[in-house]
């Protein structure tokens, strides 16, 4: 998965925006101003930090060498997913979906209602 593919998939999520709030090398994906993904553009291989259920985060780290505790993040809730080709594409997409869902579902009901146009 390259940056264009990764970026396109993240931006396909409803109410998603992207930006560089920290520096010129860290692309951040947000839903309603809450981060669900961070990509270090200068990392080789490419990697993305994704939010994860704490129990599943540990399980994934044990099963896959390319999934490690979130770099510069709360290690309990975030994983760094290294896109070195060792992880199946469907798993990477599932992890992006889960990160988005965790963040979206944590938004206040009022915010979700505003986003959904209610």
ZIFENUR-V747137 format. One record per residue. N is the residue number from 0. BURIAL is + if it has 24 or more other C-alpha atoms within 12 Angstrom, else -. Layout:
<<N | BURIAL> <N | BURIAL>>
This chain:
<<0 | +> <1 | -> <2 | +> <3 | -> <4 | -> <5 | +> <6 | +> <7 | -> <8 | +> <9 | +> <10 | +> <11 | -> <12 | +> <13 | -> <14 | +> <15 | +> <16 | +> <17 | +> <18 | -> <19 | -> <20 | -> <21 | -> <22 | -> <23 | -> <24 | -> <25 | +> <26 | +> <27 | +> <28 | +> <29 | +> <30 | +> <31 | +> <32 | -> <33 | +> <34 | +> <35 | +> <36 | +> <37 | +> <38 | +> <39 | +> <40 | +> <41 | -> <42 | -> <43 | -> <44 | -> <45 | +> <46 | +> <47 | +> <48 | +> <49 | +> <50 | +> <51 | +> <52 | -> <53 | -> <54 | -> <55 | -> <56 | +> <57 | -> <58 | -> <59 | +> <60 | +> <61 | -> <62 | -> <63 | +> <64 | -> <65 | +> <66 | +> <67 | +> <68 | +> <69 | +> <70 | +> <71 | -> <72 | -> <73 | -> <74 | -> <75 | -> <76 | +> <77 | +> <78 | +> <79 | +> <80 | +> <81 | +> <82 | +> <83 | -> <84 | -> <85 | -> <86 | -> <87 | -> <88 | -> <89 | -> <90 | -> <91 | +> <92 | +> <93 | -> <94 | +> <95 | +> <96 | +> <97 | +> <98 | +> <99 | +> <100 | +> <101 | +> <102 | +> <103 | +> <104 | -> <105 | -> <106 | -> <107 | -> <108 | -> <109 | -> <110 | -> <111 | -> <112 | -> <113 | -> <114 | -> <115 | -> <116 | -> <117 | ->>
